[in-house]
Structures are given as C-alpha cells and as structure tokens.
Amino acid sequence: MYRLTQIHQRIDERLRLEARKARPDGMEVLRLAALKARAKNALAVLTGRTVVPA
C-alpha cells in the first residue's frame, strides 16, 4: 500500500509539472491523469473503500 501511495504522489507531481508548462502536452496530461486514477482506484480497493467507476 505504501508503494502505491508513492506511485500516486509521483504521478501527481509529474502531472502538476506538466500542467505548469507554457504549452503542456495534452496527451501526456491525459495519460498521467489516467495513471493517477488507476493508482487511486487500486488504493481504494486495498483499503476496502468503495470504488467509483470512471
């Protein structure tokens, strides 16, 4: 679970860095957002919380 939390945080940081660029790459933002959602859902499953389908 700790590893998933780290992965989620790293993806979030990369997403914020990309969004701060003068011309962010839209496809990269979408890819990172999807990865972040997958990590968040995996964390929810591990903690027993309800997973809301995307």
FITIRO-379044 format. One record per residue (C-alpha): x, y, z. Coordinates in steps of 0.02 Angstrom, whole numbers, padded with zeros to 5 digits, always signed. Layout:
N
XYZ
...
end
This chain:
54
+00000+00000+00000
+00143+00119+00040
+00216+00088-00133
+00051+00131-00217
+00043+00292-00116
+00217+00337-00176
+00170+00299-00356
+00014+00407-00340
+00116+00551-00269
+00247+00540-00407
+00114+00539-00543
+00029+00688-00461
+00193+00784-00457
+00228+00746-00641
+00050+00799-00684
+00073+00965-00593
+00241+00996-00679
+00166+00961-00850
+00017+01075-00816
+00133+01218-00765
+00222+01218-00933
+00187+01361-01052
+00122+01233-01178
+00076+01074-01086
+00064+00915-01189
-00120+00872-01185
-00092+00688-01221
+00036+00675-01081
-00085+00761-00960
-00221+00636-01008
-00102+00489-00989
-00043+00546-00819
-00221+00581-00760
-00272+00405-00811
-00122+00329-00720
-00164+00431-00566
-00344+00370-00570
-00286+00189-00585
-00170+00209-00435
-00308+00293-00335
-00430+00152-00375
-00301+00021-00327
-00276+00109-00160
-00464+00114-00133
-00478-00073-00165
-00336-00110-00043
-00413-00002+00094
-00586-00076+00066
-00664+00086+00010
-00796+00090-00125
-00726+00112-00299
-00825+00232-00408
-00817+00177-00591
-00747+00308-00708
end
